Amino acid sequence: MTQLANHPEKNVIRLQLQQNAVLQDLRAEDRAELEKHLVVFDGRKGDFLLMQGVREMEQYFILDGILKRVVANKEGKEMILRFAGEREMETSYAAWRLGTPTPYGIVCVTKARVARLPLPEWVDFLEQRPKVKAAFEFSVMRGMSEIMAHTITLHLLDAPGRMQRFLRKHPELVEHIPQKELASHLNLSAETLSRLIHRAKV
């Protein structure tokens, strides 16, 4: 990991951060203050950014690549709750506020680059900037709502319906997520997913 100020690609990364949904309205002085806390991490496919069940939490701004939020039982069976791509963020803010361990892990689906900082530092930053805090908390609630809708979808829609809903909600991610990962998220076999994707392209 490299401090943003010392990163050889810091100018490109600053532009990417300006395009992030949560950070795009920051004033220049606020952006400069936040950058003091950010480190840049380049993850490989399968790398964990956050382990399920820990109390040391961070805030992540996705610069490149795709992350997934996963929950696993004691036997190691995983459920993928959501995917997030560039210009989005990942967090365990709700667990931090509740004082509970993280209920899920955050993992690199593809090679990914993120800007990260400890969650307490991010919260301190937000407390001094109510407008940014409101935008961030809205993003957190929207993410939780999406996960709830996805969980309901798994029970109520058939395989084509689940696939069509994902295509409608996340068309920008379909070509970039490995089919095995997407099939797991939609609770489909790899063969069924492949057939549905082919049908959607015809």
WOHU-V634612 format. One line per field, one symbol per residue. psi: psi as a letter, one per 30 degrees, with the letter a starting at -180 (. if undefined). A space follows every 50 residues. Layout:
# WOHU-V634612
psi=???
This chain:
# WOHU-V634612
psi=kkkefgkfgeeeeeeeeffkefffgkleeeeeeefffklkkjklkfkkek kkglfjllkkkkelaklkkkkkaffgkkkjellkakfalllheeeeefgl lkfllkkkelkkklkllkeeeeeeeeffieeeeeeeeeeeeeeeeeeeee eeefffkleeeeeeeeeeehfffeffkkeeeeeeeghlleeeeeeeeeef f.
